[in-house]
Amino acid sequence: MAMNLIEAPSPNFDVRTAPPSILVLHYTGMKTGPEALDRLRDPEAKVSSHYMVEEDGRVFSLVAEERRAWHAGVSYWRGRRNINGDSIGIEIVNPGHEFGYRPFPEAQIAAVIELVGDIRGRWMIEDRDIVGHADVAPARKEDPGELFPWKRLAEAGHGLWVETDAAPGAPIGEGEEGAAVFALQAGFTRLGYDLPPSGKFDADTAAVVRAFQRHWRQEKVDGIADGETRARLIALLRLGG
C-alpha cells in the first residue's frame, strides 16, 4: 500500500549525480513544523529535503527522489563527499538542541520507519548507509541527536545497532597521542567517518566521537572514547563488514 504523502513541492533541487545510496536523517531544529516547512520551500533559503515528517506523523513530500535536494551541505560518508548527489534526506520535526530538544513522538517515529521502508523498496540503500546528519558532518551538526531511537529503527530492519560489554583500557580523550588513537581513528574511518588517522586525538576526533555517541552510545555524549564507545565501534565494524 502506498504511503499517504502530502505534496508540498520545494523549488530547491537540481540534478542528481548518482542514484541514491545513502539515507540521511535530520531534525528540523526550528520552533515549529510549519516554520520549518516554509524554510524548506523558500527559494532564498536554498535548503530542502525530500521529505519532512511532522510530530503527528504526517509526511510531506518536497522533492522527488530522482532529484538532488539540498539537505546535507558539506558532508562525507564512506568515501563520498558532498553527499547530496547520492542521498535522500528526511527532515524530522523537532526543535532541536537550540530550541528545546525533546523526545520524538510515537506517531512520528512510526511514520519515519514506514517512510524509510518505503524508500528502501525503491533504492539499494545498505543498513550501514542509514545515518544522521551529525554522522556525515560531525564538526557542524548534532541532528537528529541522542534522543532519536536508532535502536528501534534497526529493530524494524533499517540501519545498524549493537550493544556489547565495554572494551578494556582507560578512556581516550582530546590531547592524547599514540597507537591507540591511531587505531581508533582508523576504525571510525572504516565505519564511514571522515577522520584520516594521525595518532593525535584532536578536536576533529572529538567531534566524530560525539557524533558516533549520539547515534550508537546515546547514554554518554562527551567526545571521550571510553571502553563502551570503543567496543560498540568494533562490534559495528564486524557487523557492517
N, C-alpha and C positions, 0 to 999 in steps of 0.2 A: 504494500500500500504506500502510495506517495505521501511524503510529509506535507503538512498544511503550512505553506510558506506565505508570508505577507510580502508582497512585492513593494520594494522601496528603492528604486534604482538610484545609484550614485554615478555621477559623471567621472569619478576619479578612478580611471583604469587605463591600461594600454595593452599592447600585445604581449603575450607570453613568450618566454624564451625556451621553455621546455614544458612537457606535460607535468602536472602537479604530482610531486612525490613526497612532499613534506606537509604536515598539518600543524599550524601554529595557533595555540590558544592564547587569547589576551583577556584582560579585563578592560572595561572602558575607561575607568579612572576618572569619571566625571560625576557630578552630583546626582544626575537623573538619567534615565534611559532616553527620554525624548531629546534631552540636550546632546547626548552622545550621538543619537541618530541624525540629528541636524548637522553636527560637525562632520560625520562620515559622508554626508551628502553635499557638503558645501564645496563648490569648485575652488574657492580661495584657500581652503584648508589643505588641499592636496593630500588628504589621507582617506582611506577607505578600508573595507574588509569585504569578504564575500558574504558573510552572514553576521547578524547580531542577534543574540539570544537574550530576551528580557527576563526579569526575575520571575514573572508569572508563567514562563515557558513559551511565550510567543517567539517565533523565529522569523526574522526579517531577512529577505534576500536582497542584497545590494549590488553585487557584481557577479556576472556569470562566471562559473568555474573555469570556462575556457579563456577567460581574460585575466590579466595580471592586476590584482588590487594592490593598493599601496599601504600595506599594514606593518611590515617588519622593519623597514628602514635599513640602516647599516647593520648587517647581520651575517651570521656564519653558522653552518651546521654540517658536519661530516664532509668537509672538503668543499662545500659550496658557499660562495659569498653572495651577499645581497640577494637573499633567497626569495624575494617577492616573485621572481620569474618562474620558480618551480614549486610554489607552495600555495596552500589555501589557508586563509585567515578567518578565524571565528572570534568575534568580539563578544564577551560575556558581560552583561551589565552588572557592575559593582563599583561603588565609589572609589575603591582602591585605598592604598595607604595614605594618600593625601587628604581624602575627604571622609574617612570613616570606614575603613576596611571591615567587612563583615562576612559571615558565612554565606555560602551560595544556597539559595532555597532549593528544596526538593524538586519542585516543578521545573526549575531552571536546569538542574543537573540532569534530570530525566530527558529533557529536550536536547541538551548537549550530547548525551550518549546516543540518542536516536539520530541526531544530525551527523555525528561522526560515523556511525554505522552506515548511514545513507551515502555519505561522501565516499567512504571506502568501497562501497559497492560499485562505484564508477571508475575509481583510480587505484593504481598499485601504490599504496602507502604502507610501508612496513611499520610494525609496532615501535621500533626504535626511532622512527621519524615522526612520532606524535609528541610534540614538545611545547613548551611555553615560550612566550616572548623573552622571558629572562634567560632561558637556555640559549637562545640564538643571539642575544645582545646583553650579556651579563653585566657589562660595565654601565649600561644605561637604564635597564629595565628591571622591574620586580614582578611583573604580572605573568600569569594570573595569581601568583603568590602562594603562600604556605597554607592558606585555608581552602584552596581548590582540592577537591577529593580525587587526586590522581589514582589512588589505590582503587577506588570504586570504578573509575573509568577502565582501569586494567582488568578488573574482575568481570567487567562487561565485554571484555575481549579486545580492548583498544589501548595500546601502549604497554610499557614495561613497568613492573613493580616487583620489588624484592624486600624481604625482611630477613635479617640474619643477626647472629651474635656479633659483638664488637670484635674487631681485629686487635691483636696485642700491640703494645707500644704506646708511647706518650703522644698526646695530640701534637699536630704540626701546625704552626701558625706563621703569621707575617713576620718577616725578618730572618727566618731560618734559611739555611742553605745546606746542600748536600745531596747524597744519592737518594735519600728517602723523598725529598722534594721533587727531584727529577722523575722518579718513578711515579709519584702522584700526578704530576703534570702530564706525563706520558699516558697514564690511564684516562685522565679527563679528555685528552686529545683523541684517544682511540674511541671513546664513547661518542664524541661528536663536537666537543667544545673547541673553540679557537684558543689554544693555550700551548704554543710551542715550548717544549721542555727546556728550561735554562738552569735548573737546580737552585734557583732563588725564589723563595716564597714572597712575591711582591704583591702590589695592590691588584693587579690583574688576576693573579692566582686566587686571592681572597674573594674577588668578585665572582669567579667561577665556582668556588666552593659554596658561596652563599646561594647562587642560582641552583646548584645541584641540591643543596639542602631544602630550598623552597619546593623542589619537585619531589625528592626522594628521601629526605631526612627532616620532615616538617616540624618535628618537636624542637629542633635546635638549629636556628639560623643565625650563625655568628661569624662565618667565614673561617672557622678553625676546623681543620681536618682531624676530628677525633677518631677513635677506633671504629665507631659505628658508621661514620661517614665513609671511611676508607673501606670497611667491609662491604657496605652496600655498593660502592663503586666496583669493587672486584666482582661481586655477585652479578651486577648488571652486565659487566663485560662478558662474563661466562654465559649469561642468558641471551644476550644480544648477538653473540658471535663476534 
